[in-house]
């Protein structure tokens, strides 16, 4: 019988009551590690380190490719609004602004919609309806982004120009604070249209993850809440959401990462104009769209370096967003552990 130390035996004995045994066999003192275990450890460690090396290599190569732009313009590359290929003067503020604003609009649309879809599928919908709606959500996630872009340009943008944007101009334009955001010519393409398309694209990803984690809530928790007289809304608010809060936050930031890096769909409907405007109805630009549109037109070293530097800025922004998501997940986990 293999020797197992006292701590391992105690851990197993303590976990039997929870139904989650965590048996970890430890090698006996003086015993050598089998060659198969050493090979297994090397292979798994190599796969993990490869991810770190690849991530670092991408960051370094993009920073090196954009070094000429950073050396030439300095911080003006981040804060500058000029993007003049003829004068060889480039600033990334407008693409950064367009990326953040369109992603924020997408999240304002996608988060509540995805939450409603996930709650309906996990808590409200009858069993015969969950399958078809779930498949439809997954099919939306499988549609290529260029299809969303073409649909947005040829179908959705004309609807925005004919019906939505004139209404926004007439009803929200005169308002003192929100007015400047919704004034402008009803041309159909612009920041608002791009944000709505991004939101539609992001909904399937967030909704699928939320639905899966809601369905993973132990049935005993729901049944206990219903037995105490809780309504379905109270079960969702006091049982399901607190139990899955970290996964909900993770799904939200997963969708945000998708929105920040989206290229083709935004390129079709954003307008691709390096002009700063407070109005969401006016054309703008994003980092991904600028790179996709202008990379083949870069006819000078500083132009090419500026586009690569834009890619590095997008890499940094995405990294910061994911880092914030990780910090939020850690904090949520600590708060849950403290309450427990």
C-alpha positions as CSV (number, residue, x, y, z in Angstrom):
1,X,0.0,0.0,0.0
2,X,1.6,3.3,-0.9
3,X,2.6,5.6,1.9
4,X,0.5,8.8,2.3
5,X,1.5,11.4,4.9
6,X,-0.8,12.5,7.7
7,X,-1.6,15.9,6.2
8,X,-2.9,14.3,3.0
9,X,-5.0,11.8,5.0
10,X,-6.4,14.6,7.1
11,X,-7.3,16.7,4.1
12,X,-9.1,13.8,2.5
13,X,-11.0,13.1,5.7
14,X,-12.0,16.7,6.1
15,X,-13.2,17.0,2.5
16,X,-15.4,13.9,2.6
17,X,-18.2,15.9,4.3
18,X,-18.2,18.4,1.5
19,X,-18.1,15.9,-1.3
20,X,-15.0,17.4,-2.8
21,X,-12.0,15.2,-2.0
22,X,-8.6,16.7,-2.7
23,X,-6.3,13.7,-2.4
24,X,-2.8,14.6,-3.4
25,X,-0.3,11.8,-3.2
26,X,3.1,12.9,-2.0
27,X,6.2,11.0,-2.6
28,X,7.8,9.2,0.3
29,X,10.9,10.8,1.6
30,X,14.0,9.6,-0.2
31,X,12.0,8.2,-3.2
32,X,13.0,9.4,-6.6
33,X,10.4,10.9,-9.0
34,X,9.4,8.5,-11.8
35,X,10.7,9.4,-15.3
36,X,7.1,9.6,-16.6
37,X,6.2,12.2,-13.9
38,X,9.2,14.2,-14.7
39,X,8.4,14.2,-18.4
40,X,4.8,15.1,-17.7
41,X,5.9,18.0,-15.6
42,X,8.3,19.3,-18.2
43,X,5.7,19.1,-21.0
44,X,3.0,20.9,-19.0
45,X,5.5,23.6,-17.8
46,X,6.7,24.1,-21.4
47,X,3.2,24.7,-22.6
48,X,2.6,27.2,-19.8
49,X,5.9,29.0,-20.3
50,X,5.3,29.1,-24.1
51,X,2.2,31.3,-23.5
52,X,4.2,33.8,-21.4
53,X,7.1,33.8,-24.0
54,X,4.7,34.3,-26.8
55,X,2.9,37.1,-25.1
56,X,6.1,38.8,-24.2
57,X,7.4,38.3,-27.8
58,X,4.4,39.9,-29.3
59,X,4.6,42.9,-27.0
60,X,8.3,43.4,-27.6
61,X,8.1,43.0,-31.4
62,X,5.2,45.6,-31.6
63,X,7.0,48.0,-29.3
64,X,10.1,47.7,-31.4
65,X,8.2,48.1,-34.6
66,X,6.6,51.3,-33.3
67,X,9.8,52.7,-31.8
68,X,10.3,55.3,-34.6
69,X,6.8,56.8,-33.9
70,X,7.4,56.9,-30.2
71,X,10.8,58.4,-30.6
72,X,9.6,61.0,-33.1
73,X,6.4,62.2,-31.4
74,X,6.8,61.1,-27.8
75,X,3.7,61.5,-25.7
76,X,2.2,63.6,-28.5
77,X,1.6,60.3,-30.3
78,X,-0.9,59.3,-27.6
79,X,-2.5,62.8,-27.1
80,X,-2.2,64.2,-30.6
81,X,-5.3,64.5,-32.8
82,X,-3.6,65.0,-36.2
83,X,-3.3,62.1,-38.6
84,X,-1.7,63.5,-41.7
85,X,0.0,61.1,-44.0
86,X,1.2,63.8,-46.3
87,X,2.8,65.9,-43.6
88,X,4.1,62.8,-41.8
89,X,2.4,63.8,-38.5
90,X,0.5,61.1,-36.6
91,X,-1.5,61.1,-33.4
92,X,-3.4,58.2,-31.9
93,X,-6.0,60.1,-29.8
94,X,-8.9,59.8,-32.2
95,X,-8.5,56.1,-32.8
96,X,-8.1,55.5,-29.1
97,X,-11.2,57.6,-28.4
98,X,-13.2,55.8,-31.0
99,X,-12.2,52.4,-29.7
100,X,-13.2,53.2,-26.1
101,X,-16.4,55.0,-27.0
102,X,-17.7,52.3,-29.4
103,X,-16.8,49.6,-26.9
104,X,-18.6,51.4,-24.1
105,X,-21.7,51.8,-26.2
106,X,-21.5,48.1,-27.0
107,X,-21.3,47.2,-23.3
108,X,-24.2,49.4,-22.4
109,X,-26.3,47.3,-24.9
110,X,-24.8,43.9,-24.5
111,X,-24.5,43.5,-20.7
112,X,-28.2,44.0,-19.8
113,X,-29.4,42.1,-22.9
114,X,-27.1,39.2,-22.2
115,X,-28.1,39.1,-18.6
116,X,-31.7,39.0,-19.5
117,X,-31.2,36.2,-22.0
118,X,-29.1,34.1,-19.5
119,X,-31.7,34.6,-16.7
120,X,-34.5,33.7,-19.0
121,X,-32.8,30.5,-20.3
122,X,-31.6,29.4,-16.8
123,X,-34.5,30.3,-14.6
124,X,-37.7,31.2,-16.5
125,X,-37.9,29.5,-19.9
126,X,-39.6,26.1,-20.2
127,X,-37.4,23.2,-21.1
128,X,-38.8,22.9,-24.7
129,X,-37.9,26.5,-25.4
130,X,-34.4,26.6,-23.9
131,X,-32.9,24.4,-26.6
132,X,-34.0,26.5,-29.7
133,X,-33.0,29.9,-28.1
134,X,-29.7,28.5,-26.8
135,X,-28.9,27.2,-30.3
136,X,-29.9,30.6,-31.8
137,X,-27.5,32.4,-29.4
138,X,-24.7,30.1,-30.3
139,X,-25.3,30.6,-34.0
140,X,-25.1,34.3,-33.6
141,X,-21.7,33.8,-32.1
142,X,-20.6,31.8,-35.1
143,X,-21.5,34.4,-37.7
144,X,-18.3,36.0,-39.1
145,X,-17.7,39.6,-38.2
146,X,-17.5,40.7,-41.9
147,X,-21.2,39.5,-42.2
148,X,-22.2,41.8,-39.4
149,X,-20.3,44.6,-41.1
150,X,-22.0,44.1,-44.4
151,X,-25.4,43.8,-42.7
152,X,-24.7,46.9,-40.7
153,X,-23.7,48.9,-43.8
154,X,-26.4,47.9,-46.2
155,X,-29.3,47.2,-43.9
156,X,-28.9,48.8,-40.5
157,X,-27.2,52.0,-41.4
158,X,-30.0,53.1,-43.8
159,X,-32.6,52.4,-41.0
160,X,-30.5,54.5,-38.6
161,X,-30.3,57.3,-41.2
162,X,-34.0,57.3,-42.0
163,X,-35.7,56.7,-38.7
164,X,-33.4,56.6,-35.6
165,X,-31.0,59.5,-36.1
166,X,-33.7,62.1,-37.1
167,X,-35.7,61.1,-34.0
168,X,-32.6,61.5,-31.8
169,X,-31.9,64.9,-33.4
170,X,-35.4,66.1,-32.7
171,X,-36.0,64.7,-29.2
172,X,-32.6,64.4,-27.6
173,X,-30.7,67.1,-29.5
174,X,-32.3,70.1,-27.7
175,X,-31.4,68.7,-24.3
176,X,-28.7,70.7,-22.4
177,X,-26.3,67.8,-21.5
178,X,-27.1,64.9,-23.8
179,X,-27.9,67.2,-26.8
180,X,-24.3,67.4,-28.2
181,X,-24.1,63.6,-28.2
182,X,-27.1,63.2,-30.5
183,X,-26.8,66.1,-32.9
184,X,-25.5,65.8,-36.5
185,X,-26.5,64.9,-40.0
186,X,-28.4,61.6,-40.2
187,X,-25.9,59.8,-42.5
188,X,-26.4,56.4,-40.8
189,X,-22.7,55.6,-40.2
190,X,-20.8,56.8,-37.1
191,X,-19.9,56.0,-33.5
192,X,-23.4,55.1,-32.5
193,X,-24.0,52.7,-35.3
194,X,-20.7,51.0,-34.7
195,X,-21.4,50.7,-31.0
196,X,-24.8,49.0,-31.7
197,X,-23.2,46.6,-34.1
198,X,-20.5,45.8,-31.7
199,X,-23.1,45.2,-29.0
200,X,-25.1,42.8,-31.2
201,X,-21.9,40.9,-31.9
202,X,-20.9,40.7,-28.2
203,X,-24.3,39.6,-26.9
204,X,-23.8,35.9,-27.9
205,X,-20.4,35.6,-26.1
206,X,-21.6,37.1,-22.9
207,X,-25.0,35.4,-22.9
208,X,-23.5,32.0,-23.5
209,X,-21.1,32.2,-20.6
210,X,-23.7,33.7,-18.2
211,X,-26.2,31.0,-19.2
212,X,-23.7,28.2,-18.5
213,X,-22.7,29.6,-15.1
214,X,-26.3,30.2,-14.1
215,X,-27.2,26.6,-15.0
216,X,-24.2,25.4,-12.9
217,X,-25.7,26.8,-9.7
218,X,-26.5,23.8,-7.4
219,X,-30.2,22.9,-7.6
220,X,-30.3,22.5,-3.8
221,X,-29.7,26.2,-3.4
222,X,-32.6,27.1,-5.7
223,X,-34.9,24.5,-4.2
224,X,-34.1,25.7,-0.7
225,X,-34.9,29.3,-1.6
226,X,-38.2,28.3,-3.3
227,X,-39.0,26.2,-0.2
228,X,-38.6,29.3,2.0
229,X,-41.1,31.2,-0.2
230,X,-38.8,33.1,-2.5
231,X,-40.1,34.3,-5.8
232,X,-38.1,33.6,-9.0
233,X,-36.9,37.2,-9.0
234,X,-35.7,36.8,-5.4
235,X,-33.9,33.5,-6.3
236,X,-32.1,35.3,-9.1
237,X,-31.2,38.3,-7.0
238,X,-30.2,36.6,-3.8
239,X,-29.0,33.2,-4.9
240,X,-28.0,33.0,-8.5
241,X,-26.2,36.3,-9.0
242,X,-24.3,36.2,-5.7
243,X,-23.2,32.7,-6.4
244,X,-22.0,33.4,-9.9
245,X,-20.8,37.0,-9.5
246,X,-17.2,36.3,-10.4
247,X,-18.2,34.4,-13.5
248,X,-20.5,37.2,-14.6
249,X,-17.8,39.8,-14.3
250,X,-15.5,37.5,-16.2
251,X,-18.0,37.1,-19.0
252,X,-18.5,40.9,-19.2
253,X,-14.8,41.5,-19.6
254,X,-14.6,38.7,-22.1
255,X,-17.1,40.6,-24.2
256,X,-15.3,43.9,-23.7
257,X,-12.1,42.3,-25.0
258,X,-13.9,41.1,-28.1
259,X,-15.4,44.6,-28.6
260,X,-12.0,46.4,-28.2
261,X,-10.3,44.3,-30.8
262,X,-13.1,44.0,-33.4
263,X,-12.0,45.1,-36.9
264,X,-14.1,44.3,-39.9
265,X,-17.6,45.1,-38.6
266,X,-16.4,48.4,-37.2
267,X,-14.6,49.3,-40.4
268,X,-17.8,49.0,-42.4
269,X,-20.0,51.3,-40.3
270,X,-17.7,53.6,-38.3
271,X,-16.9,56.0,-41.1
272,X,-13.1,55.9,-40.8
273,X,-12.6,59.6,-40.4
274,X,-9.8,61.0,-38.3
275,X,-12.0,63.8,-37.0
276,X,-12.9,64.4,-33.4
277,X,-16.5,65.1,-32.6
278,X,-18.6,64.9,-29.4
279,X,-21.6,63.7,-31.4
280,X,-22.1,60.0,-31.6
281,X,-23.8,60.4,-34.9
282,X,-20.7,61.6,-36.6
283,X,-18.1,59.3,-38.3
284,X,-15.0,58.4,-36.3
285,X,-12.2,55.8,-36.3
286,X,-10.8,53.0,-34.1
287,X,-7.4,51.5,-33.7
288,X,-8.3,48.2,-35.4
289,X,-10.1,50.0,-38.3
290,X,-7.3,52.4,-38.9
291,X,-4.7,49.6,-39.1
292,X,-6.9,47.5,-41.4
293,X,-7.6,50.5,-43.7
294,X,-4.2,52.1,-43.9
295,X,-1.6,49.3,-43.5
296,X,-1.3,48.7,-47.2
297,X,-1.1,52.5,-47.9
298,X,1.8,53.1,-45.5
299,X,4.4,54.6,-47.9
300,X,7.0,55.7,-45.4
301,X,8.8,54.3,-42.4
302,X,7.2,56.7,-40.0
303,X,3.7,55.9,-41.4
304,X,4.3,52.2,-41.0
305,X,5.8,52.6,-37.5
306,X,2.8,54.7,-36.4
307,X,0.4,52.0,-37.5
308,X,2.4,49.4,-35.6
309,X,2.5,51.7,-32.6
310,X,-1.3,51.9,-32.8
311,X,-1.3,48.1,-32.5
312,X,0.9,48.2,-29.5
313,X,-1.4,50.8,-27.9
314,X,-4.4,48.5,-28.5
315,X,-2.3,45.6,-27.0
316,X,-1.7,47.7,-23.9
317,X,-5.3,48.8,-23.6
318,X,-6.5,45.2,-23.8
319,X,-3.9,44.1,-21.3
320,X,-5.0,46.8,-18.8
321,X,-8.7,45.8,-19.2
322,X,-7.9,42.1,-18.6
323,X,-5.7,43.0,-15.6
324,X,-8.5,45.1,-14.1
325,X,-10.9,42.2,-14.7
326,X,-8.5,39.8,-12.9
327,X,-8.2,42.3,-9.9
328,X,-12.0,42.5,-9.7
329,X,-12.3,38.7,-9.7
330,X,-9.8,38.4,-6.9
331,X,-11.6,41.1,-4.9
332,X,-14.9,39.5,-5.4
333,X,-13.5,36.1,-4.4
334,X,-12.0,37.6,-1.2
335,X,-15.3,39.3,-0.3
336,X,-17.2,36.1,-0.9
337,X,-14.7,34.2,1.3
338,X,-15.0,36.9,4.0
339,X,-18.8,36.7,4.0
340,X,-18.6,32.9,4.0
